[in-house]
Each structure stands twice: as C-alpha cells, then as structure tokens.
Amino acid sequence: MADTKLIRTFLEARHTQLGERASGFAMGEIAQRPDPADDAAARKEARALLGLFGEGGWLQPIFDLDLRGCCLMREALAEASPLTDAVFALQGLGTTPILLGGSPAQKDRWLGPIAQGKVMTAFAMTEPEAGSDVAGIATTARREGSGYVLDGSKTLISNAGIADLYTVFASTDRAKGSKGISCFLVPADAPGLRFAGAQVLSAPHPLGEIAFEDCRVPADALLGTEGRGYGLGLATLDRLRPTVAAAACGMAARALAESLAHVKRRQQFGTILAQFQLVQQKLARMATDLAAARLLTYRAAYEKDQGQERITSEAAMAKSFATEMAQRAVDDAVQLIGGRGVLASHPVDRLYRAVRALRIYEGTTEIQQLTQNETDRSQLAELTLARFNAGNLARKSSMFLIRFSSRNAWVTRAPGNTTSLLPSWPASSRASVRVAAAPTSRGSVVAVAFQGLFFFVISSMSAFEMSIPYAATLSDRLFCSMAERVALVSSS
Ligand SMILES: Cc1cc2nc3c(=O)[nH]c(=O)nc-3n(C[C@H](O)[C@H](O)[C@H](O)COP(=O)(O)OP(=O)(O)OC[C@H]3O[C@@H](n4cnc5c(N)ncnc54)[C@H](O)[C@@H]3O)c2cc1C
C-alpha cells in the first residue's frame, strides 16, 4: 500500500482516506484479475474495468477536478495493474476538456454517463505527422450548413475502437496554426468516423487508429469556441501530467516491493541476496528515487489544487523525473530477480512492458525537459533584470566609494586581501573591496556607513549570481552569456 506519510504535507484528511480505500480496492479487487491474453481480451477487460469504476464511484476525483485524488487513484491502480490504471487515466483524459471547456448543455449530456462508466471516452490528438509537434495537426473541420465536416486521421489513440465518445482536435483554420485548432466532441457512431484498426502494444492497452471521412457533426459538438482547441488540449495535458508521474510511482513501488520480497527469500552463496551490499545499494537507490519522484508529483498536484493557474514546469519536472525513475526501478527489479524476472508471467516483466510508454505518452521526456527549460528561461529573464538593477546600483556605489577611498585609501582594486565579488570571472573585472583598519579621518563615519550599504548591495548581487551556474546547467549558453555580460558591465 502506498505510504501517504511521505507526502502528507500535500494532502488533506480526505486524501489520506481516499489513498487507503484506493489501495484496498486495487490490491483486493483488481490485482487478482488475470492479465488479458491478447489485445481483444484487453479491450473487453478495459470495458469491464470501466463498469467497475462507475459502480464504485471511483471516477469521482476526475469530476471534482481533484488532482491529488486522481494521483492517489493512479498510484494505487498502477501498482496493482497497469491496464486498470490506463482505463482510469483515459477516462480522465477524454473528459477533462469537457470539464474545462464544455457548455452547460454539453456537460449535462455527457458527464453523468461518463461518471457512471457507461460512456467510455478517448482523447484524439496525435496524427501520423503530428506527435510532439501538436500544432502541426492536419485533420480539418470545415463549417458546412448547420454543422462541421471533419477529414483526417489520428494514430496511437488509446481506447480507439472501444470508446463511445472522442474528444477530437482538428483545424478550423490552418492559416492560423495552433490558434486555428478547435476541439470537438464526436460520438463513435457519428457518420464518417471509422475505426481504422488496432495498434497492438507489448503490454495490454487498447490503442488504435481512427479516420474521419466527411464526418459530420452538429455545431454544438464544438467545445468552447473555434480556435480554443489547442489551449484546451494543452491545459488538459498540463493538468494530467502529474497523474502520469503518479502512475510511474505506483509501478516503481510495485517493482521495489517485488524486489524486496525476492531478495529476502532467495539464497545464493550461502545467504539471502539482501545481505549483499551491491543488492542493498540498488534497493536504497530505488527507494530514494521513488521518494523524490513522489514529492515532485504531489507538489505539482498540490499547486494545481491550490488554484495555481499553470503548473507547466512543476508537471514537466514530475512527469519526466518520475517516468525515467520508474523505468530504472523496474529494470533494477528485473535484474535483482534474475532469470525469473524476464518470464512473461512475472509481475516485473509485465511492469517492464507497461512502464515504457509512460516516458512517451502525454509528451515525451525530451519535450518535458524543453518545456521546463522554457519556463526556467522566462524566470531567469526576470532574475537577470532584477540582477541588472542591483548590479547597476552596486556599480554606482562602488564608483563613489572608489572615488571616496582614493583620498582615504580604504578601498583598493588590488587583488590582495580582498573580498572577491565575482570569483569565477576575470580579476580585471572584479570590484575588490578591502576593509581598512580602524577609521582615523573625519570622513570615517560616513565612509563606514556607506561601506555597510555597499556590502548590502553586493551581497544581494552575489545572491543573484548564483543563478548563473544554474543557467549554465540548462545548456542555454546564449542566454547565459547575455546574463554574464550584463553582470560584467554592472560590476566593472
Ligand atoms: C501507449 C500510448 C498511448 C497513447 N495514447 C494517446 C492518446 O490517447 N491520444 C493521443 O492523442 N496520443 C496518444 N499517444 C501518442 C503520444 O502522445 C505520442 O506518441 C507522443 O506525443 C510522441 O509523439 P510521436 O510518437 O509522434 O513521436 P515524435 O514526436 O516523432 O518524437 C520522436 C522522438 O523525437 C523526440 N523529439 C521530438 N521533438 C523534439 C525536440 N524538439 N527536441 C528533442 N527531441 C524531440 C521525442 O522526444 C521522441 O524521443 C499515445 C502513445 C502511446 C505510446
């Protein structure tokens, strides 16, 4: 069972209760269900699981827009069964655009049956030529008479072929690029919508392609207004990425539990594997990485639940770190379990097949890192501006002080006996300060006071400087050198 103690700072009492109930449901009712033998069986099982969710009211956190609740559900379900987790996740993915952008009539029509598990949803964004580059989608929706006509195709769509309702992203104005993308609610039986075929994954997960061939939908199928689809799609993904991270944590937790059970039991060289330090090191790393990933995950969910408008950076950090961590943890678990770990029937082999997709869907790790970099870059721009102002003030102060001290010999630019302000930069550019012995001249009181102010400004400036090595790690050399130039100018 997932330990909510680690993340208690981010939870409310109702979440702790939900976490316990979800773990009980997942381990009691879900974990015992046999893995589907093939894709057709997985599709049937997915529908059955959705029915179970509906009957038990397990989908409620989706409708409450309770992100921490969704994370707790996914963490518990993924630990027991990645397919069950996917069914929960996809109902959330297909429904969130309606929750965020649906009209009262659209909500009235769809949300009830979706919550009861009677209507299965799907989120149809990816196309053969538009994966990470969502703005490049080529499916079109043209206004005709009292409705729209959709043409194009979608690939890698979860629940394709078994969903009742597709949230479809199509361009109503290609000239406008991403600003011309709109979102439509298209029932599976809409004329011109065709299930083009299944795409079979190595892990059980209903996936496939759909095609729109003169597919006609009424005008009220449009979600929000024309051109709002891209924003709606990104807002949905932004909101749900922490739940992918939570699923990754659930899978990693299962991998760790399976590993621990095995190493405590399995004897080699006359003792249990758990006695070997190399084994302990692997387990310690798995546990530490898992704890770190959970903290990032629930931090992101907490911020959203508290009303933060965008959690782009927090969600990207959580998703990329947790999914990469889970991949390593599952791989370590297979290694610790040895030959039995690669047998298709073993839980860690099932995890091995299931965990891989998490690093790809809802934005790959690389796209998360780029997104995070973009956000950090805009924060760095603000920081640099503040630093520029502080640096300017310091420069003015230092020029005054140097002029003052050239008469009093209190401050020197000589490198000996100095407090270096910018240790990593050329000595010639440093403003070096030496605190003199006890003041003797008449101007000493003013000078001491001024020196205090000067140090205050300098120390604020040094704090800003700490952003420079951080910027460098973002491998944004161009931006970094700009920040350095600003700092150099202001300090010399
Ligand atoms: C199991 C599964 C379920 C899915 N379910 C859905 C669904 O329900 N609905 C839906 O719409 N889509 C779904 N997808 C599609 C998924 O969202 C895409 O696969 C994903 O966005 C990546 O797109 P792509 O596969 O076309 O890869 P590409 O975009 O072609 O990327 C290929 C590689 O290039 C890298 N790359 C791309 N651009 C850059 C860049 N600028 N800098 C550095 N590297 C870059 C990527 O990180 C990746 O490693 C699903 C995918 C999977 C695997």
The ligand as a Tripos MOL2 file, in Angstrom:
@<TRIPOS>MOLECULE
LIG
   53    58     1     0     0
SMALL
NO_CHARGES

@<TRIPOS>ATOM
      1 C1          0.7400    3.8830  -25.1720 C.3       1 LIG1
      2 C2          0.4600    5.1750  -25.8430 C.ar      1 LIG1
      3 C3         -0.7770    5.7610  -25.6950 C.ar      1 LIG1
      4 C4         -1.0690    6.9570  -26.3550 C.ar      1 LIG1
      5 N1         -2.3290    7.4910  -26.2530 N.ar      1 LIG1
      6 C5         -2.6220    8.6320  -26.9160 C.ar      1 LIG1
      7 C6         -3.9440    9.1720  -26.8640 C.ar      1 LIG1
      8 O1         -4.8260    8.6300  -26.1950 O.2       1 LIG1
      9 N2         -4.2050   10.2910  -27.5760 N.ar      1 LIG1
     10 C7         -3.2700   10.9210  -28.3310 C.ar      1 LIG1
     11 O2         -3.5730   11.9270  -28.9370 O.2       1 LIG1
     12 N3         -2.0000   10.4260  -28.4130 N.ar      1 LIG1
     13 C8         -1.6670    9.2980  -27.7230 C.ar      1 LIG1
     14 N4         -0.4020    8.7750  -27.7990 N.ar      1 LIG1
     15 C9          0.5720    9.4260  -28.6560 C.3       1 LIG1
     16 C10         1.6400   10.1630  -27.8680 C.3       1 LIG1
     17 O3          1.1130   11.3020  -27.2720 O.3       1 LIG1
     18 C11         2.7940   10.4540  -28.8410 C.3       1 LIG1
     19 O4          3.3950    9.2010  -29.1380 O.3       1 LIG1
     20 C12         3.8210   11.4010  -28.2470 C.3       1 LIG1
     21 O5          3.2880   12.6890  -28.1180 O.3       1 LIG1
     22 C13         5.0850   11.4660  -29.1200 C.3       1 LIG1
     23 O6          4.7840   11.6640  -30.4540 O.3       1 LIG1
     24 P1          5.4130   10.6940  -31.5720 P.3       1 LIG1
     25 O7          5.2040    9.2940  -31.1340 O.co2     1 LIG1
     26 O8          4.8710   11.0960  -32.8760 O.co2     1 LIG1
     27 O9          6.9620   10.9530  -31.5060 O.3       1 LIG1
     28 P2          7.7840   12.1970  -32.1970 P.3       1 LIG1
     29 O10         7.1120   13.4870  -31.8940 O.co2     1 LIG1
     30 O11         8.0460   11.8730  -33.6200 O.co2     1 LIG1
     31 O12         9.1290   12.0900  -31.3740 O.3       1 LIG1
     32 C14        10.0990   11.0560  -31.5840 C.3       1 LIG1
     33 C15        11.3120   11.3550  -30.7080 C.3       1 LIG1
     34 O13        11.8440   12.6340  -31.0570 O.3       1 LIG1
     35 C16        11.9250   13.4290  -29.8890 C.3       1 LIG1
     36 N5         11.6670   14.8330  -30.2050 N.ar      1 LIG1
     37 C17        10.6250   15.3840  -30.8670 C.ar      1 LIG1
     38 N6         10.7470   16.7070  -30.9300 N.ar      1 LIG1
     39 C18        11.8930   17.0130  -30.2700 C.ar      1 LIG1
     40 C19        12.5700   18.2290  -29.9700 C.ar      1 LIG1
     41 N7         12.0910   19.4110  -30.3440 N.pl3     1 LIG1
     42 N8         13.7370   18.1590  -29.2830 N.ar      1 LIG1
     43 C20        14.2310   16.9730  -28.8670 C.ar      1 LIG1
     44 N9         13.6340   15.7930  -29.1220 N.ar      1 LIG1
     45 C21        12.4770   15.8250  -29.8050 C.ar      1 LIG1
     46 C22        10.8700   12.8870  -28.9420 C.3       1 LIG1
     47 O14        11.1640   13.2160  -27.5950 O.3       1 LIG1
     48 C23        10.9710   11.4080  -29.2290 C.3       1 LIG1
     49 O15        12.0290   10.8700  -28.4780 O.3       1 LIG1
     50 C24        -0.0840    7.5820  -27.1450 C.ar      1 LIG1
     51 C25         1.1800    6.9910  -27.2600 C.ar      1 LIG1
     52 C26         1.4490    5.8100  -26.6250 C.ar      1 LIG1
     53 C27         2.8170    5.1960  -26.7770 C.3       1 LIG1
@<TRIPOS>BOND
     1     1     2 1
     2     2     3 ar
     3     2    52 ar
     4     3     4 ar
     5     4     5 ar
     6     4    50 ar
     7     5     6 ar
     8     6     7 ar
     9     6    13 1
    10     7     8 2
    11     7     9 ar
    12     9    10 ar
    13    10    11 2
    14    10    12 ar
    15    12    13 ar
    16    13    14 ar
    17    14    15 1
    18    14    50 ar
    19    15    16 1
    20    16    17 1
    21    16    18 1
    22    18    19 1
    23    18    20 1
    24    20    21 1
    25    20    22 1
    26    22    23 1
    27    23    24 1
    28    24    25 2
    29    24    26 1
    30    24    27 1
    31    27    28 1
    32    28    29 2
    33    28    30 1
    34    28    31 1
    35    31    32 1
    36    32    33 1
    37    33    34 1
    38    33    48 1
    39    34    35 1
    40    35    36 1
    41    35    46 1
    42    36    37 ar
    43    36    45 ar
    44    37    38 ar
    45    38    39 ar
    46    39    40 ar
    47    39    45 ar
    48    40    41 1
    49    40    42 ar
    50    42    43 ar
    51    43    44 ar
    52    44    45 ar
    53    46    47 1
    54    46    48 1
    55    48    49 1
    56    50    51 ar
    57    51    52 ar
    58    52    53 1
@<TRIPOS>SUBSTRUCTURE
     1 LIG1         1 GROUP 0 **** ****
